[in-house]
Amino acid sequence: KQAIIEKIAQVSSENINSHKGWQNKIKEVEALREEFFKAGKVPIKVNEATWAKFKDVVRSFNRKKNQFYKDLKKEQYINLQKKEELVKIAEENKDNDDFEATTPLMKKIQSDWKQIGHVPRKDSDKIWKQFKKACNHYFDRLKDQRNAATAEEEQAFKEKEALLAQVKELKLSGEQKEDLATIKEQINKWKNIGRVPRNKRHIEGDFNSTLDGLFKNLDLNKSEAEMIKFENKLQDLSSTDNQRVIDNERFYIQKKVDEIKGEINQLENNLQFFTNVKSDNPLVKEVHKNIKKHKEELALWKTKLKKIKSLY
């Protein structure tokens, strides 16, 4: 019996912090209690002390068990309050039409829900159904919205395919002003059609390549042609709901500006090696030519940077 008492004391001293763990230990102590009663009598002189010690270790175990479940119940009510807050957020936003801002919020509260522990059993099913219903309502609407957008984008792709075919067959008159107006008209038509599916955006590149050919025939200034195409691209960027795409384009342009500045600095530094060389020296003339070319490119990229910054 002393050995059994020691085993119960050992169980009671263990740090148990889960419902499953306590259920296992309750069964273990119950088995030890039965074993204690089946162990038979002990000498009369130690009987009372043995019984008192047994009651103490069992009582100690029960106190610890009861405290755990008391704390667990308190924690579950705190968890219930947390989940009720998430239900409130879900229900307040389930009909929100600002999908770009609301979708990350709805995903976050779903993640937060998973991090919250158990709630009282009597409330568990009810509150889960409330939360699930609100979330499902929102994400069903999001799916419908995306499906509708996809249908519109597919239609836009078909229209752009048809327009691209027309532009490829476009015959210019030879009058620059008139032809430029014609090209800009086609660009405006292209803009007004709208966005195409992400996996079919190669058509934008096809359109720009076709424009390159038209501008070449038009003998248009390269910078002017580039800006006309870039403004068409900006129109597409401004209609996107993905800010990252705009940020990436801005980063790319800023990088080009910095690279060209660096190249100009390097070329100007190279001129220092020709301080005693005549200005009509072929190498010197080539460096000056490159500097001029890079400065023209820099002006173009700076203009693009200014344009894209206007989207912010």
C-alpha positions in Angstrom: 0.0 0.0 0.0 2.9 2.4 0.7 4.1 1.7 -2.9 0.7 2.5 -4.3 0.6 5.7 -2.2 4.0 6.7 -3.7 2.7 6.0 -7.2 -0.3 8.3 -6.7 1.9 11.0 -5.2 4.2 10.7 -8.2 1.2 11.0 -10.6 0.0 14.1 -8.6 3.3 15.8 -8.9 3.4 15.6 -12.7 2.8 18.7 -14.7 -0.3 17.9 -16.8 -1.7 20.6 -19.0 -4.2 19.0 -21.3 -7.6 17.5 -21.0 -6.4 14.3 -22.6 -3.5 14.1 -20.2 -5.7 14.5 -17.2 -8.2 11.9 -18.4 -5.3 9.4 -18.7 -4.1 10.2 -15.2 -7.6 10.0 -13.7 -7.8 6.5 -15.1 -4.4 5.7 -13.8 -5.2 7.0 -10.2 -8.5 5.2 -10.3 -6.7 1.9 -11.1 -4.3 2.6 -8.2 -7.2 3.2 -5.8 -8.7 -0.1 -6.7 -5.4 -1.8 -6.3 -5.0 -0.1 -2.9 -8.4 -1.5 -1.7 -7.6 -4.9 -3.0 -4.2 -5.0 -1.3 -5.6 -6.3 2.0 -5.2 -5.2 5.6 -2.1 -3.6 7.1 -0.9 -3.9 10.7 -3.3 -2.1 13.1 -0.6 0.2 14.4 0.0 1.7 10.9 -3.5 1.3 9.6 -4.7 4.8 10.5 -1.6 6.5 9.3 -1.6 4.6 6.0 -5.2 5.4 5.4 -4.6 9.1 6.2 -1.6 9.2 3.8 -3.7 7.6 1.1 -6.5 10.1 1.5 -4.0 13.0 1.4 -2.4 11.9 -1.8 -5.7 11.2 -3.5 -7.1 14.5 -2.2 -4.0 16.3 -3.5 -4.5 14.8 -6.9 -8.2 15.7 -7.0 -7.5 19.3 -5.9 -4.9 19.7 -8.7 -7.4 18.1 -11.2 -10.2 20.3 -10.1 -8.1 23.4 -10.4 -7.0 22.5 -13.9 -10.7 22.1 -15.0 -11.6 25.3 -13.2 -8.9 27.1 -15.1 -9.8 25.3 -18.3 -13.4 26.4 -18.0 -12.3 30.0 -17.4 -9.9 29.8 -20.4 -12.7 28.4 -22.5 -15.0 31.3 -21.7 -12.2 33.7 -22.6 -11.8 31.8 -25.9 -15.5 32.1 -26.4 -15.3 35.8 -26.1 -12.4 35.9 -28.6 -14.3 33.8 -31.1 -17.4 36.0 -30.6 -15.3 39.0 -31.6 -14.2 37.1 -34.8 -17.9 36.2 -35.6 -18.8 39.9 -35.2 -16.0 40.9 -37.7 -17.0 38.2 -40.1 -20.7 39.2 -40.1 -19.9 42.9 -40.4 -17.8 42.2 -43.5 -19.6 39.4 -45.2 -21.3 41.8 -47.6 -18.4 44.1 -48.1 -17.8 44.9 -51.8 -14.2 46.1 -51.2 -12.8 42.6 -52.0 -9.2 43.8 -52.2 -9.2 45.1 -48.6 -11.7 42.6 -47.1 -10.2 39.3 -48.4 -7.0 39.6 -46.4 -9.0 40.5 -43.3 -11.3 37.5 -43.8 -8.4 35.2 -44.3 -6.7 36.6 -41.2 -9.7 36.0 -38.9 -9.9 32.4 -40.2 -6.3 32.0 -39.2 -6.9 33.6 -35.8 -9.8 31.3 -35.2 -7.6 28.3 -35.6 -5.1 29.7 -33.0 -7.8 30.1 -30.4 -8.4 27.1 -28.1 -11.5 25.3 -27.2 -14.7 27.0 -26.0 -17.4 25.5 -23.7 -18.9 22.5 -25.3 -22.4 23.8 -25.1 -21.3 26.9 -27.2 -18.9 25.2 -29.6 -21.2 24.0 -32.3 -23.3 27.1 -32.4 -20.5 29.6 -32.6 -18.6 27.6 -35.2 -21.7 27.5 -37.4 -22.2 31.3 -37.1 -18.6 31.9 -38.1 -18.5 29.4 -40.9 -21.8 30.8 -42.3 -20.5 34.4 -42.5 -17.1 33.3 -44.0 -18.8 31.1 -46.6 -21.1 33.8 -47.5 -18.2 36.2 -48.1 -16.0 33.8 -50.1 -19.0 32.6 -52.2 -19.5 36.3 -53.2 -15.8 36.6 -53.9 -15.9 33.5 -56.1 -18.9 34.9 -58.0 -17.2 38.2 -58.4 -14.0 36.6 -59.8 -16.0 34.3 -62.1 -17.8 37.4 -63.5 -14.5 39.2 -63.9 -13.0 36.2 -65.7 -15.9 36.1 -68.1 -15.4 39.8 -68.8 -11.7 39.3 -69.3 -12.2 36.5 -71.7 -14.6 38.7 -73.7 -12.0 41.5 -73.6 -9.4 39.1 -75.0 -11.6 38.1 -77.9 -12.2 41.8 -78.7 -8.5 42.6 -78.5 -7.6 39.7 -80.7 -10.0 41.1 -83.3 -8.7 44.6 -82.9 -5.0 43.4 -83.1 -5.8 41.7 -86.4 -7.3 45.0 -87.7 -4.3 47.0 -86.5 -1.9 44.6 -88.2 -3.7 45.3 -91.5 -3.8 49.0 -91.0 -2.6 51.0 -94.0 -1.1 54.4 -93.2 -1.7 57.4 -95.5 1.9 58.8 -95.3 0.7 62.0 -93.6 2.4 61.9 -90.2 -0.1 64.0 -88.3 -3.1 62.1 -89.8 -1.4 58.7 -89.3 -0.5 59.5 -85.7 -4.1 60.4 -85.0 -5.2 57.1 -86.5 -2.7 55.1 -84.4 -3.8 56.9 -81.2 -7.4 56.1 -82.1 -6.5 52.4 -82.2 -4.7 52.7 -78.9 -7.7 54.3 -77.3 -9.9 51.5 -78.6 -7.5 49.0 -77.1 -7.5 50.8 -73.7 -11.3 50.9 -73.6 -11.7 47.2 -74.1 -10.3 46.5 -70.7 -8.2 43.8 -69.1 -7.6 40.3 -70.4 -7.0 37.1 -68.3 -3.6 37.0 -66.7 -2.5 34.0 -68.7 -3.3 35.8 -72.0 -1.6 39.1 -71.4 1.0 38.3 -74.0 -1.5 40.0 -76.4 -0.4 43.3 -74.8 3.2 42.6 -76.0 1.9 41.6 -79.5 0.0 44.9 -79.7 3.0 46.9 -78.7 5.2 45.1 -81.3 2.6 46.0 -83.9 2.7 49.6 -82.8 6.5 49.6 -83.1 6.1 48.7 -86.7 3.6 51.4 -87.3 5.7 54.0 -85.5 8.7 53.0 -87.6 6.8 53.5 -90.8 5.7 56.8 -89.4 9.3 57.9 -88.9 8.2 59.1 -85.4 10.7 60.3 -82.8 11.7 57.3 -80.7 11.0 58.9 -77.4 7.6 60.1 -78.5 6.7 56.7 -79.7 7.9 55.1 -76.5 5.8 57.5 -74.4 2.7 56.8 -76.4 3.2 53.1 -75.8 4.0 53.7 -72.1 0.9 55.7 -71.5 -1.1 52.8 -73.0 0.7 50.5 -70.5 0.0 52.9 -67.7 -3.7 52.8 -68.5 -3.6 49.0 -68.1 -1.6 49.3 -64.8 -4.0 51.9 -63.4 -7.0 49.5 -63.9 -5.4 46.7 -62.1 -6.4 45.8 -58.5 -2.9 44.6 -57.7 -0.8 47.3 -56.3 2.2 45.1 -56.4 2.2 45.2 -60.2 2.4 49.0 -60.2 5.1 48.9 -57.5 7.2 46.4 -59.5 7.0 48.6 -62.6 8.0 51.7 -60.6 10.9 49.8 -59.1 12.0 48.6 -62.5 11.9 52.2 -64.0 13.7 53.6 -61.0 16.4 50.9 -61.4 16.8 51.8 -65.1 17.2 55.5 -64.1 19.9 54.6 -61.6 21.7 52.3 -64.0 21.8 54.9 -66.8 23.0 57.6 -64.4 25.8 55.2 -63.4 26.7 54.5 -67.0 26.8 58.3 -67.8 29.1 58.9 -64.8 31.4 56.1 -65.9 31.6 57.5 -69.5 32.3 61.0 -68.1 35.0 59.6 -65.9 36.5 57.8 -69.0 36.8 61.2 -70.7 39.4 62.2 -68.1 41.8 59.7 -69.8 41.6 61.8 -72.9 42.6 65.2 -71.4 45.5 65.6 -73.8 43.7 64.2 -76.9 42.0 66.3 -79.5 38.2 66.5 -79.5 38.0 65.0 -83.0 39.7 61.9 -81.9 37.5 58.9 -82.9 37.5 57.4 -79.4 36.6 60.8 -77.8 33.9 61.3 -80.3 32.5 57.8 -79.6 32.4 58.5 -75.8 30.6 61.8 -76.4 28.2 60.1 -78.7 27.4 57.5 -76.0 27.0 60.1 -73.3 24.5 61.9 -75.5 22.6 58.7 -76.2 22.5 57.8 -72.6 21.3 61.2 -71.6 18.4 61.0 -74.1 17.5 57.6 -72.6 17.7 59.0 -69.1 15.3 61.8 -70.0 12.9 59.2 -71.3 13.1 57.0 -68.3 12.7 60.0 -66.0 9.6 61.0 -67.8 8.2 57.4 -67.4 9.1 57.6 -63.7 7.2 60.8 -63.3 4.2 59.4 -65.1 4.0 56.3 -63.0 4.4 58.2 -59.8 1.2 60.1 -60.7 -0.7 56.8 -60.1 0.1 57.0 -56.4 
